[in-house]
Amino acid sequence: MKWTIKTASDFVGGLSTPSKMPSFGTSTPAEFCRVGSELAKVEGTTCSKCYARKGLYQFPNVKAALSHRYDIVKACEHDAEHADKWVGAFEFLLNTRLERALARGFNGSNDPGFFRWHDSGDLIGLFHLRLIVRVAEATPNVCHWLPTRELSTVRAYLREAGSFPPNLRVRLSAAKIDKLPPTVEGCSGSAVHSTPEPLAGAIGCPAYTQQGECRDCRACWLSDDVISYPQH
């Protein structure tokens, strides 16, 4: 299929533009998270204070866009042709945006060399993780960050494939506030702290000392360390 930026964007349901991030991302409804939806019912878990269940994420137009992206991904599960197009659309979007930015003299705004999976939502299933890996493999010059609480899905993929592409940072999220995440070889981790300082054994996210923005920091995409975010 011959893609354009518009047709590729339309096919994947558009990209998200989280205000904190230096880059584009994609998102689905937090209400559809499998593990996260259960954790959200339990006080003291990182999902019990989920930012993606409040604020701008609850605006009708935003909720409609998130649900639309979810439906598009879900359709890939049993439709190989649709799945191939989804991967192809992301491949075209990410590679083309990066090529164009480099050609015109990239100035650092909306950095197309980095991409975040799921500023809202999470993996739908093993098929979804396989698709994301395919996108990462097809976009080797883009650094991908995938935060997830779907530990069993990640382990299932690693049993199947052995490792993730070097440009895909899978970052396992801690289930409880003030606790470190599970340790899995080939993955990084993230935590949430309620204290003034990051958890021992983790590095702090600097965004909350610089007007809630990543700015020049790319630790979530590049660092092997556990990254600890302040509770908010």
Secondary structure, 3 states (H helix, E strand, C coil): CCCCHHHHHHHHCCCECCCCCCCEEECCCHHHCHHHHHHCCCCCECCCCCHHHCHHHHCHHHHHHHHHHHHHHHCCCCCHHHHHHHHHHHHHHHHHHHHHHHHHCCCCCCCCCEEEECCCCCCCCHHHHHHHHHHHHHCCCCEEEEEECCHHHHHHHHHHHCCCCCCEEEEEECCECCCCCCCCCCCEEEEEECCCCCCCCEEECHHHHCCCCCCCCCHHHHCCCEEEEECC
